[in-house]
């Protein structure tokens, strides 16, 4: 269900987080989706967090992603 939901998010931004949960009857539910610019790192490796922020900010302001341009991925 999670993979299908992410795959169906056709207009997903370059960086985002999707929170899922499992109900008491075993159903997987999408709880919320947050834009990448509004995320904290929550323990994510610093380099991965920087890549997420860089990709999303570049997308928002319409400039090339400098980290991607440098081959950082």
PDB file with one MODEL, atoms N, CA, C and O in Angstrom:
MODEL        1
ATOM      1  N   UNK A   1       0.833  -1.182   0.000  1.00  0.00           N
ATOM      2  CA  UNK A   1       0.000   0.000   0.000  1.00  0.00           C
ATOM      3  C   UNK A   1       0.879   1.248   0.000  1.00  0.00           C
ATOM      4  O   UNK A   1       0.597   2.199  -0.728  1.00  0.00           O
ATOM      5  N   UNK A   2       1.931   1.257   0.798  1.00  0.00           N
ATOM      6  CA  UNK A   2       2.822   2.417   0.881  1.00  0.00           C
ATOM      7  C   UNK A   2       3.494   2.660  -0.471  1.00  0.00           C
ATOM      8  O   UNK A   2       3.493   3.785  -0.971  1.00  0.00           O
ATOM      9  N   UNK A   3       4.056   1.629  -1.051  1.00  0.00           N
ATOM     10  CA  UNK A   3       4.719   1.785  -2.350  1.00  0.00           C
ATOM     11  C   UNK A   3       3.743   2.243  -3.425  1.00  0.00           C
ATOM     12  O   UNK A   3       4.100   3.063  -4.271  1.00  0.00           O
ATOM     13  N   UNK A   4       2.527   1.733  -3.406  1.00  0.00           N
ATOM     14  CA  UNK A   4       1.527   2.136  -4.386  1.00  0.00           C
ATOM     15  C   UNK A   4       1.151   3.609  -4.195  1.00  0.00           C
ATOM     16  O   UNK A   4       1.025   4.348  -5.171  1.00  0.00           O
ATOM     17  N   UNK A   5       0.974   4.026  -2.962  1.00  0.00           N
ATOM     18  CA  UNK A   5       0.616   5.420  -2.688  1.00  0.00           C
ATOM     19  C   UNK A   5       1.722   6.363  -3.149  1.00  0.00           C
ATOM     20  O   UNK A   5       1.436   7.393  -3.758  1.00  0.00           O
ATOM     21  N   UNK A   6       2.967   6.029  -2.870  1.00  0.00           N
ATOM     22  CA  UNK A   6       4.093   6.866  -3.298  1.00  0.00           C
ATOM     23  C   UNK A   6       4.188   6.862  -4.822  1.00  0.00           C
ATOM     24  O   UNK A   6       4.416   7.905  -5.434  1.00  0.00           O
ATOM     25  N   UNK A   7       4.018   5.714  -5.425  1.00  0.00           N
ATOM     26  CA  UNK A   7       4.070   5.612  -6.879  1.00  0.00           C
ATOM     27  C   UNK A   7       2.959   6.385  -7.577  1.00  0.00           C
ATOM     28  O   UNK A   7       3.145   6.875  -8.691  1.00  0.00           O
ATOM     29  N   UNK A   8       1.806   6.495  -6.927  1.00  0.00           N
ATOM     30  CA  UNK A   8       0.670   7.210  -7.499  1.00  0.00           C
ATOM     31  C   UNK A   8       0.740   8.723  -7.276  1.00  0.00           C
ATOM     32  O   UNK A   8      -0.080   9.469  -7.812  1.00  0.00           O
ATOM     33  N   UNK A   9       1.706   9.169  -6.495  1.00  0.00           N
ATOM     34  CA  UNK A   9       1.847  10.607  -6.210  1.00  0.00           C
ATOM     35  C   UNK A   9       2.546  11.254  -7.406  1.00  0.00           C
ATOM     36  O   UNK A   9       3.731  11.581  -7.348  1.00  0.00           O
ATOM     37  N   UNK A  10       1.794  11.432  -8.481  1.00  0.00           N
ATOM     38  CA  UNK A  10       2.346  11.859  -9.763  1.00  0.00           C
ATOM     39  C   UNK A  10       2.954  13.258  -9.724  1.00  0.00           C
ATOM     40  O   UNK A  10       3.909  13.528 -10.452  1.00  0.00           O
ATOM     41  N   UNK A  11       2.435  14.132  -8.911  1.00  0.00           N
ATOM     42  CA  UNK A  11       2.939  15.508  -8.857  1.00  0.00           C
ATOM     43  C   UNK A  11       3.739  15.752  -7.586  1.00  0.00           C
ATOM     44  O   UNK A  11       3.726  16.852  -7.035  1.00  0.00           O
ATOM     45  N   UNK A  12       4.426  14.732  -7.131  1.00  0.00           N
ATOM     46  CA  UNK A  12       5.219  14.837  -5.904  1.00  0.00           C
ATOM     47  C   UNK A  12       6.342  15.852  -6.084  1.00  0.00           C
ATOM     48  O   UNK A  12       6.977  15.899  -7.137  1.00  0.00           O
ATOM     49  N   UNK A  13       6.587  16.662  -5.060  1.00  0.00           N
ATOM     50  CA  UNK A  13       7.726  17.585  -5.129  1.00  0.00           C
ATOM     51  C   UNK A  13       9.038  16.817  -5.013  1.00  0.00           C
ATOM     52  O   UNK A  13       9.051  15.629  -4.688  1.00  0.00           O
ATOM     53  N   UNK A  14      10.129  17.507  -5.280  1.00  0.00           N
ATOM     54  CA  UNK A  14      11.452  16.878  -5.232  1.00  0.00           C
ATOM     55  C   UNK A  14      11.786  16.341  -3.848  1.00  0.00           C
ATOM     56  O   UNK A  14      12.522  15.361  -3.731  1.00  0.00           O
ATOM     57  N   UNK A  15      11.268  16.954  -2.814  1.00  0.00           N
ATOM     58  CA  UNK A  15      11.499  16.485  -1.450  1.00  0.00           C
ATOM     59  C   UNK A  15      10.220  16.562  -0.649  1.00  0.00           C
ATOM     60  O   UNK A  15       9.547  17.593  -0.648  1.00  0.00           O
ATOM     61  N   UNK A  16       9.880  15.494   0.024  1.00  0.00           N
ATOM     62  CA  UNK A  16       8.677  15.473   0.862  1.00  0.00           C
ATOM     63  C   UNK A  16       8.760  14.290   1.815  1.00  0.00           C
ATOM     64  O   UNK A  16       9.617  13.418   1.669  1.00  0.00           O
ATOM     65  N   UNK A  17       7.866  14.273   2.784  1.00  0.00           N
ATOM     66  CA  UNK A  17       7.751  13.127   3.680  1.00  0.00           C
ATOM     67  C   UNK A  17       6.298  12.690   3.702  1.00  0.00           C
ATOM     68  O   UNK A  17       5.392  13.524   3.710  1.00  0.00           O
ATOM     69  N   UNK A  18       6.082  11.410   3.713  1.00  0.00           N
ATOM     70  CA  UNK A  18       4.736  10.848   3.816  1.00  0.00           C
ATOM     71  C   UNK A  18       4.702   9.975   5.063  1.00  0.00           C
ATOM     72  O   UNK A  18       5.525   9.075   5.231  1.00  0.00           O
ATOM     73  N   UNK A  19       3.744  10.253   5.928  1.00  0.00           N
ATOM     74  CA  UNK A  19       3.595   9.487   7.162  1.00  0.00           C
ATOM     75  C   UNK A  19       2.440   8.505   7.014  1.00  0.00           C
ATOM     76  O   UNK A  19       1.330   8.877   6.633  1.00  0.00           O
ATOM     77  N   UNK A  20       2.725   7.247   7.324  1.00  0.00           N
ATOM     78  CA  UNK A  20       1.722   6.202   7.265  1.00  0.00           C
ATOM     79  C   UNK A  20       1.575   5.589   8.648  1.00  0.00           C
ATOM     80  O   UNK A  20       2.500   5.632   9.460  1.00  0.00           O
ATOM     81  N   UNK A  21       0.424   5.026   8.905  1.00  0.00           N
ATOM     82  CA  UNK A  21       0.177   4.324  10.161  1.00  0.00           C
ATOM     83  C   UNK A  21      -0.648   3.086   9.883  1.00  0.00           C
ATOM     84  O   UNK A  21      -1.180   2.904   8.788  1.00  0.00           O
ATOM     85  N   UNK A  22      -0.745   2.240  10.890  1.00  0.00           N
ATOM     86  CA  UNK A  22      -1.556   1.029  10.790  1.00  0.00           C
ATOM     87  C   UNK A  22      -2.646   1.117  11.844  1.00  0.00           C
ATOM     88  O   UNK A  22      -2.365   1.294  13.029  1.00  0.00           O
ATOM     89  N   UNK A  23      -3.886   0.992  11.407  1.00  0.00           N
ATOM     90  CA  UNK A  23      -5.025   1.081  12.317  1.00  0.00           C
ATOM     91  C   UNK A  23      -5.148  -0.189  13.157  1.00  0.00           C
ATOM     92  O   UNK A  23      -4.478  -1.189  12.900  1.00  0.00           O
ATOM     93  N   UNK A  24      -5.999  -0.129  14.145  1.00  0.00           N
ATOM     94  CA  UNK A  24      -6.177  -1.288  15.033  1.00  0.00           C
ATOM     95  C   UNK A  24      -6.729  -2.504  14.290  1.00  0.00           C
ATOM     96  O   UNK A  24      -6.561  -3.635  14.744  1.00  0.00           O
ATOM     97  N   UNK A  25      -7.383  -2.279  13.154  1.00  0.00           N
ATOM     98  CA  UNK A  25      -7.889  -3.423  12.381  1.00  0.00           C
ATOM     99  C   UNK A  25      -6.934  -3.837  11.262  1.00  0.00           C
ATOM    100  O   UNK A  25      -7.304  -4.623  10.390  1.00  0.00           O
ATOM    101  N   UNK A  26      -5.687  -3.302  11.283  1.00  0.00           N
ATOM    102  CA  UNK A  26      -4.649  -3.736  10.364  1.00  0.00           C
ATOM    103  C   UNK A  26      -4.584  -3.007   9.034  1.00  0.00           C
ATOM    104  O   UNK A  26      -3.809  -3.395   8.160  1.00  0.00           O
ATOM    105  N   UNK A  27      -5.375  -1.966   8.862  1.00  0.00           N
ATOM    106  CA  UNK A  27      -5.347  -1.205   7.604  1.00  0.00           C
ATOM    107  C   UNK A  27      -4.208  -0.188   7.635  1.00  0.00           C
ATOM    108  O   UNK A  27      -4.005   0.502   8.633  1.00  0.00           O
ATOM    109  N   UNK A  28      -3.478  -0.107   6.537  1.00  0.00           N
ATOM    110  CA  UNK A  28      -2.426   0.898   6.400  1.00  0.00           C
ATOM    111  C   UNK A  28      -3.073   2.179   5.896  1.00  0.00           C
ATOM    112  O   UNK A  28      -3.798   2.168   4.901  1.00  0.00           O
ATOM    113  N   UNK A  29      -2.809   3.282   6.585  1.00  0.00           N
ATOM    114  CA  UNK A  29      -3.437   4.555   6.277  1.00  0.00           C
ATOM    115  C   UNK A  29      -2.395   5.637   6.037  1.00  0.00           C
ATOM    116  O   UNK A  29      -1.375   5.683   6.724  1.00  0.00           O
ATOM    117  N   UNK A  30      -2.645   6.501   5.071  1.00  0.00           N
ATOM    118  CA  UNK A  30      -1.828   7.684   4.874  1.00  0.00           C
ATOM    119  C   UNK A  30      -2.292   8.718   5.891  1.00  0.00           C
ATOM    120  O   UNK A  30      -3.466   9.090   5.913  1.00  0.00           O
ATOM    121  N   UNK A  31      -1.377   9.181   6.728  1.00  0.00           N
ATOM    122  CA  UNK A  31      -1.715  10.143   7.773  1.00  0.00           C
ATOM    123  C   UNK A  31      -1.541  11.566   7.266  1.00  0.00           C
ATOM    124  O   UNK A  31      -2.443  12.392   7.413  1.00  0.00           O
ATOM    125  N   UNK A  32      -0.384  11.861   6.668  1.00  0.00           N
ATOM    126  CA  UNK A  32      -0.134  13.201   6.150  1.00  0.00           C
ATOM    127  C   UNK A  32       1.051  13.183   5.197  1.00  0.00           C
ATOM    128  O   UNK A  32       1.862  12.258   5.197  1.00  0.00           O
ATOM    129  N   UNK A  33       1.126  14.229   4.390  1.00  0.00           N
ATOM    130  CA  UNK A  33       2.267  14.462   3.515  1.00  0.00           C
ATOM    131  C   UNK A  33       2.750  15.873   3.788  1.00  0.00           C
ATOM    132  O   UNK A  33       1.955  16.812   3.818  1.00  0.00           O
ATOM    133  N   UNK A  34       4.060  16.024   3.988  1.00  0.00           N
ATOM    134  CA  UNK A  34       4.641  17.336   4.261  1.00  0.00           C
ATOM    135  C   UNK A  34       5.651  17.684   3.187  1.00  0.00           C
ATOM    136  O   UNK A  34       6.408  16.834   2.718  1.00  0.00           O
ATOM    137  N   UNK A  35       5.645  18.942   2.811  1.00  0.00           N
ATOM    138  CA  UNK A  35       6.600  19.434   1.829  1.00  0.00           C
ATOM    139  C   UNK A  35       8.006  19.407   2.417  1.00  0.00           C
ATOM    140  O   UNK A  35       8.195  19.634   3.612  1.00  0.00           O
ATOM    141  N   UNK A  36       8.981  19.128   1.571  1.00  0.00           N
ATOM    142  CA  UNK A  36      10.366  18.997   2.012  1.00  0.00           C
ATOM    143  C   UNK A  36      10.947  20.224   2.682  1.00  0.00           C
ATOM    144  O   UNK A  36      11.793  20.096   3.568  1.00  0.00           O
ATOM    145  N   UNK A  37      10.510  21.427   2.277  1.00  0.00           N
ATOM    146  CA  UNK A  37      11.072  22.626   2.896  1.00  0.00           C
ATOM    147  C   UNK A  37      10.648  22.764   4.355  1.00  0.00           C
ATOM    148  O   UNK A  37      11.270  23.516   5.105  1.00  0.00           O
ATOM    149  N   UNK A  38       9.609  22.060   4.766  1.00  0.00           N
ATOM    150  CA  UNK A  38       9.079  22.198   6.122  1.00  0.00           C
ATOM    151  C   UNK A  38       9.467  21.040   7.041  1.00  0.00           C
ATOM    152  O   UNK A  38       8.901  20.893   8.124  1.00  0.00           O
ATOM    153  N   UNK A  39      10.416  20.231   6.622  1.00  0.00           N
ATOM    154  CA  UNK A  39      10.787  19.059   7.411  1.00  0.00           C
ATOM    155  C   UNK A  39      11.987  19.322   8.306  1.00  0.00           C
ATOM    156  O   UNK A  39      12.909  20.045   7.930  1.00  0.00           O
ATOM    157  N   UNK A  40      11.966  18.740   9.472  1.00  0.00           N
ATOM    158  CA  UNK A  40      13.163  18.658  10.299  1.00  0.00           C
ATOM    159  C   UNK A  40      13.915  17.402   9.899  1.00  0.00           C
ATOM    160  O   UNK A  40      13.385  16.570   9.162  1.00  0.00           O
ATOM    161  N   UNK A  41      15.133  17.257  10.372  1.00  0.00           N
ATOM    162  CA  UNK A  41      15.937  16.102   9.964  1.00  0.00           C
ATOM    163  C   UNK A  41      15.530  14.813  10.666  1.00  0.00           C
ATOM    164  O   UNK A  41      15.714  13.731  10.110  1.00  0.00           O
ATOM    165  N   UNK A  42      14.984  14.905  11.870  1.00  0.00           N
ATOM    166  CA  UNK A  42      14.500  13.735  12.608  1.00  0.00           C
ATOM    167  C   UNK A  42      15.447  12.553  12.553  1.00  0.00           C
ATOM    168  O   UNK A  42      15.008  11.411  12.409  1.00  0.00           O
ATOM    169  N   UNK A  43      16.730  12.810  12.666  1.00  0.00           N
ATOM    170  CA  UNK A  43      17.714  11.740  12.707  1.00  0.00           C
ATOM    171  C   UNK A  43      18.217  11.283  11.351  1.00  0.00           C
ATOM    172  O   UNK A  43      19.077  10.406  11.278  1.00  0.00           O
ATOM    173  N   UNK A  44      17.697  11.858  10.276  1.00  0.00           N
ATOM    174  CA  UNK A  44      18.179  11.509   8.944  1.00  0.00           C
ATOM    175  C   UNK A  44      19.646  11.920   8.835  1.00  0.00           C
ATOM    176  O   UNK A  44      20.049  12.941   9.391  1.00  0.00           O
ATOM    177  N   UNK A  45      20.431  11.140   8.132  1.00  0.00           N
ATOM    178  CA  UNK A  45      21.842  11.485   7.945  1.00  0.00           C
ATOM    179  C   UNK A  45      21.939  12.904   7.384  1.00  0.00           C
ATOM    180  O   UNK A  45      21.157  13.288   6.514  1.00  0.00           O
ATOM    181  N   UNK A  46      22.893  13.672   7.881  1.00  0.00           N
ATOM    182  CA  UNK A  46      23.010  15.085   7.515  1.00  0.00           C
ATOM    183  C   UNK A  46      23.133  15.292   6.011  1.00  0.00           C
ATOM    184  O   UNK A  46      22.518  16.206   5.461  1.00  0.00           O
ATOM    185  N   UNK A  47      23.915  14.460   5.344  1.00  0.00           N
ATOM    186  CA  UNK A  47      24.093  14.633   3.898  1.00  0.00           C
ATOM    187  C   UNK A  47      22.790  14.353   3.135  1.00  0.00           C
ATOM    188  O   UNK A  47      22.499  15.030   2.149  1.00  0.00           O
ATOM    189  N   UNK A  48      22.014  13.373   3.577  1.00  0.00           N
ATOM    190  CA  UNK A  48      20.746  13.082   2.917  1.00  0.00           C
ATOM    191  C   UNK A  48      19.734  14.197   3.143  1.00  0.00           C
ATOM    192  O   UNK A  48      18.973  14.552   2.243  1.00  0.00           O
ATOM    193  N   UNK A  49      19.734  14.742   4.348  1.00  0.00           N
ATOM    194  CA  UNK A  49      18.839  15.857   4.664  1.00  0.00           C
ATOM    195  C   UNK A  49      19.197  17.079   3.822  1.00  0.00           C
ATOM    196  O   UNK A  49      18.309  17.760   3.309  1.00  0.00           O
ATOM    197  N   UNK A  50      20.483  17.358   3.678  1.00  0.00           N
ATOM    198  CA  UNK A  50      20.932  18.483   2.854  1.00  0.00           C
ATOM    199  C   UNK A  50      20.523  18.274   1.392  1.00  0.00           C
ATOM    200  O   UNK A  50      20.128  19.227   0.720  1.00  0.00           O
ATOM    201  N   UNK A  51      20.612  17.054   0.904  1.00  0.00           N
ATOM    202  CA  UNK A  51      20.216  16.767  -0.475  1.00  0.00           C
ATOM    203  C   UNK A  51      18.712  16.982  -0.669  1.00  0.00           C
ATOM    204  O   UNK A  51      18.292  17.543  -1.681  1.00  0.00           O
ATOM    205  N   UNK A  52      17.915  16.544   0.281  1.00  0.00           N
ATOM    206  CA  UNK A  52      16.475  16.733   0.219  1.00  0.00           C
ATOM    207  C   UNK A  52      16.143  18.220   0.176  1.00  0.00           C
ATOM    208  O   UNK A  52      15.376  18.663  -0.678  1.00  0.00           O
ATOM    209  N   UNK A  53      16.719  18.989   1.094  1.00  0.00           N
ATOM    210  CA  UNK A  53      16.456  20.430   1.142  1.00  0.00           C
ATOM    211  C   UNK A  53      16.932  21.131  -0.122  1.00  0.00           C
ATOM    212  O   UNK A  53      16.236  22.004  -0.641  1.00  0.00           O
ATOM    213  N   UNK A  54      18.090  20.769  -0.616  1.00  0.00           N
ATOM    214  CA  UNK A  54      18.637  21.385  -1.809  1.00  0.00           C
ATOM    215  C   UNK A  54      17.749  21.122  -3.020  1.00  0.00           C
ATOM    216  O   UNK A  54      17.469  22.035  -3.797  1.00  0.00           O
ATOM    217  N   UNK A  55      17.309  19.891  -3.180  1.00  0.00           N
ATOM    218  CA  UNK A  55      16.460  19.539  -4.317  1.00  0.00           C
ATOM    219  C   UNK A  55      15.134  20.289  -4.265  1.00  0.00           C
ATOM    220  O   UNK A  55      14.664  20.796  -5.284  1.00  0.00           O
ATOM    221  N   UNK A  56      14.542  20.357  -3.103  1.00  0.00           N
ATOM    222  CA  UNK A  56      13.235  21.011  -2.991  1.00  0.00           C
ATOM    223  C   UNK A  56      13.351  22.524  -3.150  1.00  0.00           C
ATOM    224  O   UNK A  56      12.529  23.132  -3.836  1.00  0.00           O
ATOM    225  N   UNK A  57      14.341  23.133  -2.539  1.00  0.00           N
ATOM    226  CA  UNK A  57      14.519  24.576  -2.661  1.00  0.00           C
ATOM    227  C   UNK A  57      14.785  24.961  -4.112  1.00  0.00           C
ATOM    228  O   UNK A  57      14.223  25.936  -4.612  1.00  0.00           O
ATOM    229  N   UNK A  58      15.634  24.203  -4.782  1.00  0.00           N
ATOM    230  CA  UNK A  58      15.919  24.478  -6.190  1.00  0.00           C
ATOM    231  C   UNK A  58      14.641  24.394  -7.018  1.00  0.00           C
ATOM    232  O   UNK A  58      14.413  25.217  -7.904  1.00  0.00           O
ATOM    233  N   UNK A  59      13.819  23.406  -6.728  1.00  0.00           N
ATOM    234  CA  UNK A  59      12.555  23.250  -7.443  1.00  0.00           C
ATOM    235  C   UNK A  59      11.626  24.430  -7.177  1.00  0.00           C
ATOM    236  O   UNK A  59      10.982  24.931  -8.099  1.00  0.00           O
ATOM    237  N   UNK A  60      11.551  24.874  -5.938  1.00  0.00           N
ATOM    238  CA  UNK A  60      10.668  25.979  -5.580  1.00  0.00           C
ATOM    239  C   UNK A  60      11.062  27.295  -6.251  1.00  0.00           C
ATOM    240  O   UNK A  60      10.195  28.054  -6.685  1.00  0.00           O
ATOM    241  N   UNK A  61      12.346  27.565  -6.337  1.00  0.00           N
ATOM    242  CA  UNK A  61      12.790  28.850  -6.892  1.00  0.00           C
ATOM    243  C   UNK A  61      13.167  28.755  -8.371  1.00  0.00           C
ATOM    244  O   UNK A  61      13.503  29.764  -8.991  1.00  0.00           O
ATOM    245  N   UNK A  62      13.114  27.547  -8.938  1.00  0.00           N
ATOM    246  CA  UNK A  62      13.343  27.379 -10.363  1.00  0.00           C
ATOM    247  C   UNK A  62      14.783  27.517 -10.807  1.00  0.00           C
ATOM    248  O   UNK A  62      15.065  28.074 -11.868  1.00  0.00           O
ATOM    249  N   UNK A  63      15.689  27.010  -9.995  1.00  0.00           N
ATOM    250  CA  UNK A  63      17.106  27.025 -10.349  1.00  0.00           C
ATOM    251  C   UNK A  63      17.633  25.595 -10.318  1.00  0.00           C
ATOM    252  O   UNK A  63      16.997  24.717  -9.736  1.00  0.00           O
ATOM    253  N   UNK A  64      18.790  25.348 -10.940  1.00  0.00           N
ATOM    254  CA  UNK A  64      19.361  24.002 -10.863  1.00  0.00           C
ATOM    255  C   UNK A  64      19.725  23.622  -9.421  1.00  0.00           C
ATOM    256  O   UNK A  64      20.133  24.470  -8.627  1.00  0.00           O
ATOM    257  N   UNK A  65      19.576  22.368  -9.108  1.00  0.00           N
ATOM    258  CA  UNK A  65      19.974  21.853  -7.794  1.00  0.00           C
ATOM    259  C   UNK A  65      21.492  21.750  -7.777  1.00  0.00           C
ATOM    260  O   UNK A  65      22.064  20.898  -8.456  1.00  0.00           O
ATOM    261  N   UNK A  66      22.141  22.604  -7.015  1.00  0.00           N
ATOM    262  CA  UNK A  66      23.604  22.649  -6.985  1.00  0.00           C
ATOM    263  C   UNK A  66      24.219  21.320  -6.546  1.00  0.00           C
ATOM    264  O   UNK A  66      25.251  20.913  -7.080  1.00  0.00           O
ATOM    265  N   UNK A  67      23.609  20.652  -5.597  1.00  0.00           N
ATOM    266  CA  UNK A  67      24.182  19.369  -5.164  1.00  0.00           C
ATOM    267  C   UNK A  67      24.063  18.323  -6.266  1.00  0.00           C
ATOM    268  O   UNK A  67      24.976  17.519  -6.454  1.00  0.00           O
ATOM    269  N   UNK A  68      22.959  18.323  -6.992  1.00  0.00           N
ATOM    270  CA  UNK A  68      22.810  17.376  -8.106  1.00  0.00           C
ATOM    271  C   UNK A  68      23.784  17.719  -9.218  1.00  0.00           C
ATOM    272  O   UNK A  68      24.359  16.831  -9.847  1.00  0.00           O
ATOM    273  N   UNK A  69      23.969  19.023  -9.459  1.00  0.00           N
ATOM    274  CA  UNK A  69      24.908  19.477 -10.493  1.00  0.00           C
ATOM    275  C   UNK A  69      26.322  19.013 -10.177  1.00  0.00           C
ATOM    276  O   UNK A  69      27.097  18.712 -11.086  1.00  0.00           O
ATOM    277  N   UNK A  70      26.664  18.955  -8.889  1.00  0.00           N
ATOM    278  CA  UNK A  70      27.990  18.508  -8.470  1.00  0.00           C
ATOM    279  C   UNK A  70      28.095  16.992  -8.420  1.00  0.00           C
ATOM    280  O   UNK A  70      29.158  16.449  -8.120  1.00  0.00           O
ATOM    281  N   UNK A  71      27.003  16.314  -8.711  1.00  0.00           N
ATOM    282  CA  UNK A  71      27.018  14.856  -8.688  1.00  0.00           C
ATOM    283  C   UNK A  71      26.814  14.272  -7.304  1.00  0.00           C
ATOM    284  O   UNK A  71      27.094  13.094  -7.083  1.00  0.00           O
ATOM    285  N   UNK A  72      26.331  15.075  -6.371  1.00  0.00           N
ATOM    286  CA  UNK A  72      26.077  14.607  -5.010  1.00  0.00           C
ATOM    287  C   UNK A  72      24.673  14.010  -4.985  1.00  0.00           C
ATOM    288  O   UNK A  72      23.677  14.726  -5.090  1.00  0.00           O
ATOM    289  N   UNK A  73      24.611  12.696  -4.846  1.00  0.00           N
ATOM    290  CA  UNK A  73      23.317  11.991  -4.718  1.00  0.00           C
ATOM    291  C   UNK A  73      23.563  10.662  -4.123  1.00  0.00           C
ATOM    292  O   UNK A  73      22.624   9.893  -3.921  1.00  0.00           O
TER     293      UNK A  73
ENDMDL
END
